[in-house]
Amino acid sequence: MKSVKIVDAKGLACPMPIVRTKKGMGELRSGEVLEVHATDKGAKNDLVAWANSTGHQLLADEEVDGVFKFWIKKG
């Protein structure tokens, strides 16, 4: 999936993946996609809830070798 920006939140515990994601989203225009990489197991629930509460859309997620990858479309 094509993303405009990648946020590296690997090795960070909650709430830092959300903090980094929020900062990254602030640099995008509506409709652009942010890719987030995290290793915190709680990141999926946190990012889904955050995206829903802020008007963004989680397009996809996957786990590869312990790294959770998320693609979030800016609302």
Residue frames as a rotation matrix with the C-alpha (Angstrom) as fourth column:
MET 1
0.583 0.813 0.000 0.00
0.813 -0.583 0.000 0.00
0.000 0.000 -1.000 0.00
LYS 2
-0.210 -0.671 0.711 1.35
0.645 -0.642 -0.416 3.42
0.735 0.371 0.567 -0.93
SER 3
0.565 0.313 -0.763 1.92
0.798 -0.442 0.410 5.85
-0.209 -0.841 -0.499 1.92
VAL 4
0.749 -0.248 0.615 3.09
0.090 -0.881 -0.465 9.46
0.657 0.403 -0.638 1.90
LYS 5
-0.005 -0.703 0.711 5.00
-0.832 -0.392 -0.393 9.21
0.555 -0.593 -0.583 5.18
ILE 6
0.273 0.009 -0.962 6.27
0.340 0.935 0.105 6.46
0.900 -0.356 0.252 7.51
VAL 7
0.399 -0.115 0.910 6.30
-0.816 -0.497 0.295 6.86
0.418 -0.860 -0.292 11.29
ASP 8
-0.137 -0.536 -0.833 8.79
0.085 0.831 -0.549 4.65
0.987 -0.146 -0.068 13.14
ALA 9
0.296 0.305 0.905 7.45
-0.864 -0.319 0.390 3.92
0.408 -0.897 0.169 16.63
LYS 10
0.503 -0.180 -0.845 9.33
0.152 0.981 -0.118 0.63
0.851 -0.069 0.521 17.08
GLY 11
-0.414 -0.706 -0.574 10.56
0.641 0.221 -0.735 0.06
0.646 -0.672 0.361 20.63
LEU 12
-0.818 0.172 0.549 8.19
-0.397 -0.859 -0.323 2.66
0.416 -0.482 0.771 22.08
ALA 13
-0.715 0.605 -0.350 5.54
0.699 0.597 -0.394 1.90
-0.030 -0.526 -0.850 24.70
CYS 14
0.200 0.904 0.379 2.10
0.748 -0.390 0.537 3.42
0.633 0.176 -0.754 25.01
PRO 15
0.543 0.840 -0.005 1.29
0.338 -0.224 -0.914 6.27
-0.769 0.495 -0.405 24.53
MET 16
-0.228 -0.762 -0.606 4.29
-0.229 -0.563 0.794 7.13
-0.946 0.320 -0.046 22.32
PRO 17
-0.740 -0.005 0.673 3.10
0.609 0.420 0.673 5.31
-0.286 0.907 -0.308 19.14
ILE 18
0.345 0.925 0.157 -0.07
0.934 -0.322 -0.156 7.44
-0.094 0.201 -0.975 19.28
VAL 19
0.471 -0.245 -0.847 1.92
0.133 -0.930 0.343 10.62
-0.872 -0.274 -0.406 19.96
ARG 20
-0.630 -0.774 -0.065 4.17
-0.012 -0.075 0.997 9.94
-0.776 0.629 0.038 16.96
THR 21
-0.477 0.541 0.693 1.17
0.874 0.380 0.305 9.02
-0.098 0.750 -0.654 14.79
LYS 22
0.578 0.725 -0.376 -0.65
0.701 -0.676 -0.226 12.22
-0.418 -0.133 -0.899 15.72
LYS 23
0.091 -0.644 -0.760 2.45
-0.149 -0.763 0.629 14.28
-0.985 0.057 -0.165 14.86
GLY 24
-0.816 -0.423 0.394 2.85
0.256 0.347 0.902 12.45
-0.518 0.837 -0.175 11.53
MET 25
-0.063 0.895 0.441 -0.82
0.987 0.120 -0.102 12.97
-0.145 0.429 -0.892 10.66
GLY 26
0.495 0.241 -0.835 -0.41
0.347 -0.936 -0.065 16.68
-0.797 -0.257 -0.547 11.26
GLU 27
-0.411 -0.771 -0.486 2.03
-0.269 -0.407 0.873 16.79
-0.871 0.490 -0.040 8.34
LEU 28
-0.805 0.164 0.570 -0.40
0.548 0.573 0.609 15.21
-0.227 0.803 -0.551 5.84
ARG 29
-0.719 0.662 -0.211 -3.29
-0.694 -0.672 0.256 16.53
0.028 0.330 0.943 3.80
SER 30
0.047 0.855 0.516 -6.76
-0.635 0.425 -0.645 15.02
-0.771 -0.297 0.563 3.89
GLY 31
0.884 0.379 -0.274 -6.88
-0.456 0.566 -0.687 11.74
-0.105 0.732 0.673 1.95
GLU 32
0.079 -0.927 -0.366 -3.16
-0.725 0.199 -0.659 10.99
0.684 0.318 -0.657 2.26
VAL 33
0.862 0.226 -0.455 -1.97
0.026 0.875 0.484 7.77
0.507 -0.429 0.748 3.91
LEU 34
0.158 -0.777 0.609 0.37
-0.964 -0.255 -0.075 7.46
0.213 -0.576 -0.789 6.88
GLU 35
0.459 -0.122 -0.880 2.23
0.043 0.992 -0.115 4.20
0.888 0.015 0.460 7.52
VAL 36
0.386 -0.271 0.882 3.05
-0.904 -0.304 0.302 3.43
0.186 -0.913 -0.362 11.16
HIS 37
0.102 -0.428 -0.898 5.52
0.027 0.904 -0.428 0.77
0.994 0.020 0.104 12.38
ALA 38
0.175 0.001 0.985 5.28
-0.939 -0.301 0.168 -0.27
0.297 -0.954 -0.052 16.05
THR 39
-0.549 -0.390 -0.739 6.36
-0.146 0.916 -0.374 -3.17
0.823 -0.097 -0.560 18.26
ASP 40
-0.825 0.333 0.456 4.01
-0.512 -0.100 -0.853 -2.47
-0.239 -0.938 0.253 21.20
LYS 41
-0.874 0.484 0.051 1.35
0.477 0.830 0.289 -5.21
0.097 0.277 -0.956 21.23
GLY 42
-0.158 0.853 -0.497 -1.28
0.686 -0.267 -0.676 -2.70
-0.710 -0.449 -0.543 22.40
ALA 43
-0.802 -0.254 -0.540 -0.67
-0.118 -0.820 0.560 -0.45
-0.585 0.513 0.628 19.40
LYS 44
-0.841 0.509 0.180 -3.39
0.362 0.283 0.888 -2.07
0.402 0.813 -0.423 17.28
ASN 45
0.036 0.903 -0.429 -6.19
0.994 0.010 0.105 -1.43
0.099 -0.430 -0.897 19.75
ASP 46
-0.125 -0.159 -0.979 -4.82
0.506 -0.859 0.075 2.03
-0.853 -0.487 0.188 20.51
LEU 47
-0.911 -0.310 -0.273 -4.48
-0.059 -0.558 0.828 3.06
-0.409 0.770 0.489 16.86
VAL 48
-0.594 0.781 0.192 -7.90
0.648 0.323 0.690 1.71
0.477 0.534 -0.698 15.88
ALA 49
0.216 0.689 -0.692 -9.54
0.953 -0.303 -0.005 3.64
-0.213 -0.659 -0.722 18.73
TRP 50
-0.340 -0.433 -0.835 -7.52
0.287 -0.893 0.347 6.77
-0.896 -0.122 0.427 17.98
ALA 51
-0.986 -0.038 0.162 -8.33
0.167 -0.182 0.969 6.69
-0.007 0.983 0.185 14.26
ASN 52
-0.278 0.960 0.029 -12.04
0.841 0.228 0.491 6.23
0.465 0.161 -0.871 14.94
SER 53
0.293 0.415 -0.862 -12.15
0.860 -0.508 0.048 9.05
-0.418 -0.755 -0.505 17.50
THR 54
-0.286 -0.510 -0.811 -10.27
0.121 -0.859 0.497 11.52
-0.951 0.044 0.308 15.29
GLY 55
0.596 0.673 -0.438 -12.05
-0.347 -0.276 -0.896 10.94
-0.724 0.686 0.069 11.97
HIS 56
-0.297 -0.742 -0.601 -9.24
-0.943 0.129 0.307 9.02
-0.151 0.658 -0.738 10.27
GLN 57
0.783 0.608 -0.134 -9.58
-0.622 0.756 -0.203 5.57
-0.022 0.242 0.970 8.69
LEU 58
-0.200 -0.787 0.584 -7.42
-0.565 0.580 0.588 2.52
-0.801 -0.212 -0.560 9.42
LEU 59
0.277 0.289 -0.917 -7.10
-0.960 0.135 -0.247 1.01
0.052 0.948 0.314 5.95
ALA 60
0.670 -0.147 -0.728 -5.01
-0.057 0.967 -0.247 -2.06
0.740 0.207 0.640 6.76
ASP 61
0.346 -0.660 0.666 -2.68
-0.928 -0.136 0.347 -3.62
-0.138 -0.738 -0.660 9.28
GLU 62
0.744 -0.194 -0.640 -0.28
-0.059 0.934 -0.352 -6.54
0.666 0.299 0.683 9.36
GLU 63
0.691 -0.598 0.405 2.39
-0.507 -0.003 0.862 -8.08
-0.514 -0.801 -0.306 11.56
VAL 64
0.779 -0.546 -0.308 5.77
-0.026 0.463 -0.886 -8.99
0.626 0.698 0.347 10.08
ASP 65
-0.046 -0.869 -0.493 8.50
0.573 0.382 -0.725 -10.43
0.818 -0.316 0.480 12.35
GLY 66
-0.130 0.061 -0.990 7.09
0.986 -0.100 -0.135 -8.76
-0.107 -0.993 -0.047 15.47
VAL 67
-0.930 -0.114 -0.348 6.58
0.084 -0.991 0.100 -5.38
-0.357 0.064 0.932 13.81
PHE 68
0.015 0.992 0.125 3.01
0.787 0.066 -0.614 -4.17
-0.617 0.108 -0.779 13.51
LYS 69
-0.955 -0.288 0.078 2.38
0.262 -0.685 0.680 -2.06
-0.142 0.669 0.729 10.42
PHE 70
0.003 0.980 -0.200 -0.65
0.689 -0.147 -0.710 0.18
-0.725 -0.136 -0.675 10.00
TRP 71
-0.833 -0.113 0.542 -1.91
0.497 -0.584 0.642 2.30
0.244 0.804 0.542 7.10
ILE 72
-0.122 0.764 -0.634 -4.11
0.759 -0.339 -0.555 5.17
-0.639 -0.549 -0.539 8.20
LYS 73
-0.340 0.140 0.930 -5.89
0.784 -0.504 0.363 7.53
0.519 0.853 0.061 5.81
LYS 74
-0.914 -0.042 -0.404 -6.22
0.282 -0.781 -0.557 11.09
-0.292 -0.623 0.726 7.03
GLY 75
-0.063 0.992 0.108 -9.84
0.965 0.088 -0.246 12.24
-0.253 0.089 -0.963 7.31
